[in-house]
Amino acid sequence: MGYQDVAATLIRRGALLNVRDALGNTPLLLAITGGSLEIAGLLVDKGANVNVRTRQHETALTLAEAAGWHQLVKQLRSRGAHH
């Protein structure tokens, strides 16, 4: 079982998609900054807040653009993400 399978299982079992850790990061922000494109896409598909910001005021969209993840950028924008 890979990380994407684990994430999908946790989401199916009710994991909170928009919970913040001690540093203020959500699962979506962590997936993007951690290089987990597939998990980031899964979180967006399952309803994660696409307009969440880091403590440095970076958005998920800004982070995805900086990573060069064009498909995720399109996905975020289709869900209403903005800077």
Contacts in CASP RR format, 6 or more apart in sequence:
PFRMAT RR
TARGET T0000
AUTHOR 0000-0000-0000
METHOD contacts of the structure
MODEL  1
MGYQDVAATLIRRGALLNVRDALGNTPLLLAITGGSLEIAGLLVDKGANV
NVRTRQHETALTLAEAAGWHQLVKQLRSRGAHH
1 9 0 8 1.000
3 36 0 8 1.000
3 39 0 8 1.000
4 36 0 8 1.000
4 38 0 8 1.000
4 39 0 8 1.000
4 42 0 8 1.000
7 27 0 8 1.000
7 39 0 8 1.000
7 42 0 8 1.000
7 43 0 8 1.000
8 42 0 8 1.000
11 17 0 8 1.000
11 42 0 8 1.000
11 43 0 8 1.000
11 46 0 8 1.000
15 27 0 8 1.000
17 26 0 8 1.000
17 27 0 8 1.000
17 28 0 8 1.000
17 43 0 8 1.000
17 46 0 8 1.000
17 47 0 8 1.000
17 48 0 8 1.000
17 49 0 8 1.000
18 26 0 8 1.000
18 27 0 8 1.000
18 48 0 8 1.000
18 49 0 8 1.000
18 52 0 8 1.000
19 26 0 8 1.000
19 27 0 8 1.000
20 26 0 8 1.000
21 30 0 8 1.000
23 55 0 8 1.000
24 54 0 8 1.000
24 55 0 8 1.000
25 33 0 8 1.000
25 54 0 8 1.000
26 48 0 8 1.000
26 49 0 8 1.000
26 52 0 8 1.000
27 39 0 8 1.000
27 43 0 8 1.000
27 48 0 8 1.000
28 40 0 8 1.000
28 43 0 8 1.000
28 44 0 8 1.000
28 48 0 8 1.000
28 49 0 8 1.000
28 50 0 8 1.000
28 52 0 8 1.000
28 60 0 8 1.000
29 52 0 8 1.000
29 54 0 8 1.000
29 60 0 8 1.000
29 63 0 8 1.000
30 36 0 8 1.000
31 37 0 8 1.000
31 39 0 8 1.000
31 40 0 8 1.000
31 41 0 8 1.000
31 43 0 8 1.000
32 40 0 8 1.000
32 60 0 8 1.000
32 63 0 8 1.000
32 64 0 8 1.000
32 67 0 8 1.000
32 69 0 8 1.000
32 72 0 8 1.000
33 63 0 8 1.000
35 67 0 8 1.000
37 69 0 8 1.000
37 71 0 8 1.000
37 72 0 8 1.000
40 60 0 8 1.000
40 64 0 8 1.000
40 69 0 8 1.000
40 72 0 8 1.000
41 72 0 8 1.000
41 75 0 8 1.000
44 50 0 8 1.000
44 72 0 8 1.000
44 75 0 8 1.000
44 76 0 8 1.000
44 79 0 8 1.000
45 75 0 8 1.000
47 79 0 8 1.000
50 60 0 8 1.000
50 61 0 8 1.000
50 76 0 8 1.000
50 79 0 8 1.000
50 80 0 8 1.000
50 81 0 8 1.000
51 59 0 8 1.000
51 60 0 8 1.000
51 80 0 8 1.000
51 81 0 8 1.000
51 82 0 8 1.000
52 59 0 8 1.000
52 60 0 8 1.000
53 59 0 8 1.000
54 63 0 8 1.000
59 81 0 8 1.000
59 82 0 8 1.000
59 83 0 8 1.000
60 76 0 8 1.000
60 81 0 8 1.000
61 73 0 8 1.000
61 76 0 8 1.000
61 77 0 8 1.000
61 81 0 8 1.000
61 82 0 8 1.000
61 83 0 8 1.000
62 83 0 8 1.000
64 72 0 8 1.000
64 73 0 8 1.000
64 76 0 8 1.000
65 73 0 8 1.000
END
